[in-house]
Structures are given as structure tokens and as C-alpha cells.
């Protein structure tokens, strides 16, 4: 049975291998999430060491979708720590395993993320994704607004530079 919950830093190691496999699968299937096609498990573990450090210091939140311990998806929320930006947070690395797509997992992950962001009074969420990707239609369907993008912003896994698209969603306005 599918379960989606925020992962506590203390429980991270139980899911590290699954998270690494998830990241490798998504990059192998063309996800432009900051890595090139030659990503290996050692590099994925270095990345997840950084995520875990952020979870421990409270700047990174990570939600996990799993079924009987098998990691099927994840998403992260990075909380701005600047005094003038405590109302905002960045959505990062929405990942769903290629064998588990089109089952509503990404939508469920984002609902959990947005719900907790609202509870934390992070009323402005933002993200960037590859321009022209399927992710754009997904974020638009969730109510995110595109405000533009930059040409040749980042390499996809194949090493080709592509434009990005920058999105935001207002959950609530900050209180004075």
C-alpha cells in the first residue's frame, strides 16, 4: 500500500539505498535534476549526504512515497533562512520512479509538501524545471504560474544545454 510521509532525519539511512536508486532511475530516464547521465551511486550518495545535513539542520524537508519499503518517489522543500525571506521556500527534486508514473504519486507528494509549507507559513513556493518538459504541464495543473526562464540554463542528463522555466505558487500572503 502506498504511503507518503515526511521523512525524519533519524530515519533517512533506512531509505538511502532506495533514494539513490530512485535518483539514478530518474536521471537515466532523462530527468533534468542537476545530474548528467554518468551519475553513479557514489555521486548520488554524496548528494544525499548534503540533503541529510540540511534535514538535520532544519533547512531541508523531504517527503517519501513508498510501498512496503520500496521508494517510489520523493520531493524536497528547502526553507529560505534569510530574515527577509521567511515566507518562501523552494520546491526541489520531485522524482517518481519510471515504473510508478501516472499513478498520482507526484500529485500526492506535492499535496503533502504544500500542506506543510502552509502550516510553516511558507506561503510563496517557487521552483524551476526544464522548459518544454512534461513537468511544466504538471506544475501548471497544480496552479503554479510561469514567470519566464533563462536560455541554456542547465545541461540535461545528455549534456545538452536547455532553457529552464521558473514557476511560483502563492499559498498565502505574509502577515505584517
Buried (B, 14 or more C-beta within 10 A) or exposed (E): EBEBEBBEBEEBEEBBBBBBBBBBBBBEEBBBBBBEEEBEEEBBBEBBEEBBEBBEEEBBBBBBBBEEEBBBBBBBBBBBEEEEEBBBBBBBBBBBBEEBBEBEBBEBBBBBBBEBBEEBEBBBBBBBBBBEBEBBEBBEEBEBEBEEBEEEBBBBBEEEEBBBBBBBBEBEEEEE
